[in-house]
Amino acid sequence: MKIEFFSAKKYDKLFFDEANKLHSFDITYHETHLGPHIVDIIKDAEAVCVFVNDKLSRAVIEVLAKKGVKIIALRCAGFNNIDLDAAKEFNISVCRVPSYSPEAVAEHAAAMLMTINRKTHKAYNRVREQNFSLDGLLGYNLFEKTVGVIGTGKIGKAFINIMLGFGCKILAFDLYPDSTLKEKGVDYVSLEKLLQESNIISLHCPLTKENHYLINKETINLMQTGVTIINTSRGGLINTLDIIEALKTQKIAALCIDVYEQEETLFFKDLSLEIIDDDKIQRLLSFPNVLLTAHQAFFTKEALKEIAEVTLNSITRLDKNDMPNDANVRLV
């Protein structure tokens, strides 16, 4: 089988080539993202493999179907970037990797929280310049702070376990509460109560039509003044303009984001010599209390190995009409 890969980086090739030794697929890698601008390049491929910033609109999926593509393999957990109804209409199977080292993302969220709180990134730069002053580096204890976690799937659960280790009180919101977390003392509450009572709020839910801009002017107004917000899930969960206003008024004391609603034009690229005309990202970067990483949370050896193995196994099973289940989920 021929597979066309999009948004492929050097590390994708490294891990997928290794995993492909068990499958012997004919893989062609493209660094560009998949969208209307490039879809016509596909030829004689039965499957495409895409990542978070590839755009699989109905128009793109229709072209894929005409070209004989039978499988769309998402090498990520989220599927907000694909028109699933169109895939079903054109009889294209879709698989994803719903769980790839959830600890990788959870640990990155915790690392961002620790960094923005204790300002270790600023301390590192100071000391390298022989500035050993502690002025401006004051943080706070995480012990006994109230942490609100929105979404308690595998990643949210892993993050909660880390925060419990710090001695935090956990408030959680999820449509499907986890009984094992309840046994550990996690308190499932309404979203409103979580927003009102949390010192720290971490987002670990998928992006859907219903929760787009979950964090907006109205929900921010419910929060305590001085709250810290962490988002390692999807950029569209946060209204960037509203978050900027809250940072300006200091309603939000700190913001940690590994995702951004317009990241497809920025992330996974070296733009250090270019002019970025995105005023919102430039404004965010101007705040000393904003920590931004470029969709790095998933980026561990363990996660990349699992992504490659699960993705290729799913394609193999779909090709044999052996419907993936559990970790290898067939969406349509």
N, C-alpha and C positions, 0 to 999 in steps of 0.2 A: 504493500500500500504506500502511496505517496502522500506525505503530509507537508503542508505549507505552514511554517511557523512565522508569526508576526510579533513585533515588539521584542525581537530576540536580541539579547545581549551576550557578551562573551561567557558569562557565568551560566546562562541558559544552555548554550551549546555544550559547555563542559559537562554539566550534569545530565542533559538529555542524551548526549552521545554515549555516555557511560551506561545509562539505563537502556538505551536502544540496542545494546549488545545482545539482549535477550529477545529482541523482537525483529531486528533487521528491517525496520521501516526505511523508506527512501525519504529522508527529511531535507527540506530546503528551508534555510533560515533567511528571514527578512528583518532588518533592523527597524524599518518603518512600521507604524501601527496600521492595522487593517481598517479601511474605510472606503468611501466611494472613490477616492483618488487612486487607489492601488488595486482594487478588487479584480480588475480585468487582467492583472498579471498572472492570476491563478490559471493553471493549465494541467489537466489530467490528474488532479488531486482528488482523493476521496475524503480527505479530512483537512481541516484547518485547526491550528492551535493558537489561541489568543490569550491576551493578558488583560489587566484591569482597564487600560486606556484605549483598547481597541473598540471601535464603534460598529456594532452589528445591528444596524437599523434594518427595517423591512426591505428597503431598496437593496442593501448589501446582501441580505440573505436570499433575496430573489435571484440575484446574479449568481450567488454560490450554487443555488439549486440548478440553475440552467447549465452551470459548468460541471455538474455531476457530483458536487460535494454532498456527502451523506452524514458527516459527523462534524460537529463543532465542539472542540475540546477546550474548555476554560481551565487554564492552569492557575486558578485562583478560587477563592471561596464564593465571592460575590458574583451575581449575575445581573446586576442592574444595567449593564452596558449592552444587553442583548434583548432583542424583541422575541420573546419566547413564543408568543402567539404566531408570529410569522414563521418561526422555525417549525412549529407544529403544522402550520398550513402547508409548508413546502416539504414536509416529511423529512426534516433533518433532525437527527438525534443530537442532544446536547448533554455533555457531561462536565463535571467540575471537580474540584478538590475541596470538599467542604471542611476537611480537617487536616491541616499540615502543620504539625508541631505548634499547637495553640500556645504553648509556652513561649515560643519565639516572640509572638506579638505581645503577649502579656508581660514578658520581661522587658520588652522595649518600652511599653507604657510606663512600667515602674521606673525604668532608667530615666525616662524623660521627666517624670515627677521628681525624682531625687535630684536630678540636675538643675531643674528650674528652681527648686526649693533651696538647695544648699549652694547653688551658683558655682558648681565645680567647673563649669566651662569657663566662667570668668576668672576664677581663681587660677586655673591652669595657665591662661594667657598672661595673667599678672606676674606670676612667679617666673615665667620664662623671660619676662622683662625686668626681673629683679625687684619687683614691687611686692613686698611681703605684708602690706597693709590689709587689715580685715574690714575696713570701712566699706559698706555697701554689700557685704556678703552675708548678712544676717538671714538665717532661715528659721524654721520651726520644727518641733518634733512631730513626726507622723503618729507617734503613740497616742492613742485615744482620740484621734481625729475621726470625724464621720466621713466615710467615703461612699458616695452614691455610684452604683454601677448599673448602667442602662444596657440590658442585654446580658443574660447569664448562660449563654451557650458555652461551648468548650473554651473559647478565648476568655470570655467574661469570667467563667469559673476559675480558670487558671490565674487571672488577675486578682480575683477575690482571695484565693488561697495565699497569694503573696502578701496582700494587704493585711490579712489576718495574722500573718507572721510578724508584721510590724505592730500588732496590737491595736489595729483600727477597728472602729465600729462600722459595720457594713449595712447600708440600706440598698436594696435591689429592686429593680423593676423589670419584669418580663411577663409576657403573656402566658408563659409556661414555667412556673416556679420549679426549682430543682429541690427535691426533698432532702438530698444529701447536704446541700448548702444550708437549708433550714436547721438541720441537725447540728451544724457547726455554729449556729447562732446568727446566721444571716437573716435579716428582717426584710421580708418582701412587703413593699408599701406601694401606694399610688405614685404615679409620676410626679404629681404636684407636691406631695409630702417629701419625696426624694429631693426635688429641686429646692425646696424651702429649707431643708435641714442639713444638707451636705456641705462640708467644707471643701471637698474635692469631688468632682464629677467626672467619671470616665465612661466613654461611649464604646460599646462593644456589640452593637446591633447592625444588621444588614440595612442597606439603604432601600427603601420601598417608596411607592407613591404616597403612602400614608404618613411616613415619618420624614419626608423631605423637609429640610429646614426645621428639624426638631428643636434645634437651639436657635431661637429668634428673639426679637425684642420682647415679646410677651413672656416667653419662658425664662428669659434672662431676668426680667423684673421680679420673678418669683424667687430668685436665688438670693443667698446671703451676699452682702457686700464683702468683697475680698475672696470670692470663690476661685478655685483653680479648676480649669477644664482641660481634659485630655481627650483627644480623638485620634485613635489608631484604626478606625473602621472605614468610613467613607466620607469624603469631603462634603458631599451634598447634605449631610446631617446638620451642618452649621451654615447659617446665613452670614457670610463674611462681613457684609456691610454692618449688620447689627452687632457682630462681635467686636468690630473695630470701634464703634461708638461706645460699647461697654468698657473696652480697654481705655479709651480716652477719659471716661468719667471715673475710672478705677473701680467700677462695679465688679469687674473681673480683675483679680490681682495677678493672675498668670494664665497663660494659654500654651498648651503643648499640642502640636498637631503634626501627625505623620502623613496626613492626607489633606487635600485641598480641592475645592469644587471645580477649579479650572486647571487641575494638575496635568491634564493630557498634553498641554502645550509647553510644559515646563519640566516635569519630572523625568528622570532617567536620561537626561541630556546634560552636556557640559555647555552652559551658556555664559561662562565667565568672561568671554570677550564680546558679548552681544548686549544690546540695549533691550531690556525687558519692558514692554509697554503695558504690562498688567499692573495698574495702579493699586489694586487691592493687595496683591502679594507684596508689592514694594512698601505699602503702608504697614503691613504686618511685620515685615522685616525691620522696620524702623523702631519698633517697640523693644525696650530692653527686657521686658517681662514676657516675651513670646519666644518659644523654642520651637523651631520648625525643622523637621527632617523630611527627606524626599522619598516617602513610601518605602522606608527602610525596615519597618518592624518585622516583616516576614524573613528578612535576609540573614538566615543562618544556614550552615552546612546541612544540618538535620532537615530543615524545612525544604531546601532546594532538592535534596535527595528524594524526599517523600513526594514532592510535587511531580518530579520527573517520573518516578516509578508508578504512582497512582494514575497519572495522565495517560501514560502509554499502556498500562494494563486496562484502563477503561476503553481506550480505542480498540485494543485487541478484542475485548469481550463484545463490544458493540458490533465490530466487524463480523464476529461469529454469531451474532444475534443472541448472545448470552447476556441478558439484561443485567447491567451492574446494579448492585444494591449496596447497602451499608456505606462504606467509604467511597465507593465508586457509584455516584448517583446519576441515574438517567433522569433528566428533567422532562423531556418530552418524547 
